[in-house]
Amino acid sequence: LDQHQRVAEWVASQTGCSAEAWAGYVCLGLEDEQEKLIAGVVLEGYNGRNANVHIAGVGRHWLNRNMLTTFFHYCFNHLGLTRLTGLVPVSNAAALAFDLHAGFKLEYTMPDGARDGDLHILAMRREDCRFLPRVDAGAG
């Protein structure tokens, strides 16, 4: 968590965004054995209940349960967020498929919201996150 700028600039380069547009961001990153970034998550626009999330990864081995559990634990338990918002251009079918597979739900499609067309607005709510441990209310 001490390399926020490095991770933000890497995610921005992978997603075609600008890290300068992200105000007050925090990041999580994953390095390979050679200390090269292979995945990064940027949270920006944090308001105490919600943050916008930008995710990037290269290769096939960055996405694992440990990375997702760590990320969602940080967002929902450490930061206390109730939801995450993902913004995905309609033209980016791979990012949409990834987000839906991770458990985000499509809330709205904003006409002309992306540089190249429409923009999907997705949400992950704490109660819908399958990567957080469930507490059995009947245990005790």
Residue pairs with C-beta under 8 A, 6 or more apart in sequence:
1 26
1 27
1 28
3 27
3 29
4 25
4 26
4 27
5 19
6 29
6 37
7 27
7 28
7 29
7 37
7 40
7 41
7 42
8 19
8 22
8 25
8 27
8 40
8 42
9 19
10 29
10 37
10 40
10 56
11 17
11 19
11 27
11 40
11 41
11 42
11 54
11 55
11 56
12 18
12 19
12 22
12 42
12 54
14 40
14 56
14 57
14 58
15 54
15 56
17 54
19 25
19 42
22 42
22 44
22 45
22 54
23 44
23 45
24 44
24 45
24 46
25 42
25 43
25 44
26 42
26 43
26 46
27 40
27 41
27 42
27 43
28 40
28 41
28 70
28 71
28 74
29 37
29 39
29 40
29 41
30 37
30 38
30 39
30 40
30 57
30 62
30 67
31 37
31 38
32 38
38 57
38 58
38 59
38 61
38 62
39 55
39 56
39 57
39 58
39 62
39 63
39 67
40 55
40 56
40 57
41 53
41 54
41 55
41 71
42 53
42 54
42 55
43 51
43 52
43 53
43 75
43 79
43 84
44 51
44 52
44 54
45 51
45 52
45 85
46 79
46 81
48 80
48 81
49 81
49 82
49 83
50 81
50 82
50 83
50 84
50 85
51 75
51 79
51 81
51 84
51 85
52 84
52 85
52 86
52 87
53 75
53 84
53 85
53 86
53 124
55 86
55 95
55 98
55 99
57 63
63 98
65 131
68 102
68 131
69 131
69 132
71 131
72 124
72 129
72 131
72 132
73 131
73 132
75 81
75 84
76 82
76 126
76 129
76 132
77 132
81 126
82 125
82 126
83 123
83 124
83 125
83 126
84 104
84 123
84 124
85 121
85 122
85 123
86 99
86 104
86 120
86 121
86 122
86 123
86 124
87 113
87 119
87 120
87 121
87 122
88 95
88 96
88 99
88 119
88 120
88 122
89 95
89 114
89 115
89 116
89 117
89 118
89 119
89 120
90 96
90 109
90 114
90 117
90 118
90 119
90 120
91 114
91 116
91 117
96 120
96 122
99 122
100 106
100 122
102 124
103 124
103 128
103 129
103 130
103 131
104 122
104 123
104 124
105 122
105 123
105 124
105 125
105 128
106 120
106 121
106 122
107 121
107 122
107 123
108 120
108 121
109 118
109 119
109 120
109 121
110 118
110 119
110 120
110 121
111 118
112 118
113 119
113 121
126 132
